[in-house]
Amino acid sequence: MAVVARRPGGARRGATRPGEAAVARVMRALAKAITGLEMPAVEKISESQAEDPFQVLIATLLSARTQDATTLAASTRLFARAKTPHAMAELSVKEIEKLIYPVSFYRNKARHVQACCQMLVDEFGGVVPSTMEELTSLPGVGRKTANLVLILSFRSRDNICVDTHVHRISNRLGWVKTALPEETEQALYAATDRRWWASINLYLVTWGQNVCRPVYPRCGDCVISADCPKFGVVKRASGFRASAAGGNR
Ligand code: SF4
């Protein structure tokens, strides 16, 4: 069972120091358990495109709040039409909209993709930059996208990419006590050993899509159940369910 350090009065805040051994057990168990499960869309694209930073960057921009199958199909259509920042900057926003529909917020994302490609051409010589500061200067690129590009394409071991799955599961595990993914990223740097940082996204996103689902987590089938205090999850006669207190974030 994870040892969760609690602040005086019982409240947990920020990083909760889950214990190195507990984190290691969870990460090793997940490394085995995700073998054979469907990989997240951006990882698939990264693997099939030799970790091309441009395709990882654009696919991650498209992936926000969108089902993986939709992201994969939209990215494939877009890259079939334009594979480089120069070629994609030549497309109109309307053309990009048509190619990426039906990803969520496709109009906003099309504007960001076009502006991002234009900036890559104008200010970075058509090359995706490799620092957090430069990446987050690109239109529509936040820390989540920048972290994933740094991990997948530039092989950084100093970054954690936090999306909704990583945020939800690390709170359920008691590794952090946070309200927002941005807080979770910083809390995870404090709560976990650096050797796990680059793997946290792949392991927790895959687990979140298959087992630790937002509303109905499959705790009864979960290989890390013994190390999980299941914060925000309640057991009902019908099975496990996220509590109203935010466990389905
Ligand atoms: S499925 Fe249940 S036991 Fe497994 S990580 Fe999620 S909350 Fe914990």
Boltz pocket constraint, residues with backbone or C-beta under 6 A from the ligand:
constraints:
  - pocket:
      binder: B
      contacts: [[A, 169], [A, 172], [A, 173], [A, 211], [A, 212], [A, 213], [A, 217], [A, 218], [A, 219], [A, 220], [A, 222], [A, 223], [A, 224], [A, 225], [A, 228], [A, 229], [A, 230], [A, 231], [A, 233]]
      max_distance: 6.0
